[in-house]
Amino acid sequence: MSDDISFEDARGELEQIVAKLESGQASLEQAVALWERGEALYRTCVGKLDAAQGRIEELGRRVEENRP
């Protein structure tokens, strides 16, 4: 999975995959492939969220350090 995909694009594709799987219209092979792609997209989303949380926490620490 490439980190070049934005969080929003990864989430959108993941939502489409969930809808396809929930519809029950995919063959077994398609469902497995969709599931694998979904897992990769999920890992990308979690990684991007974790990175954003880390940046926010760092900014919060900086603000606290610079308060008079």
Sequence and secondary structure as in RCSB ss.txt:
>XXXX:A:sequence
MSDDISFEDARGELEQIVAKLESGQASLEQAVALWERGEALYRTCVGKLDAAQGRIEELGRRVEENRP
>XXXX:A:secstr
  TTS HHHHHHHHHHHHHHHHHT S HHHHHHHHHHHHHHHHHHHHHHHHHHHHHHHHHHHHHHT  
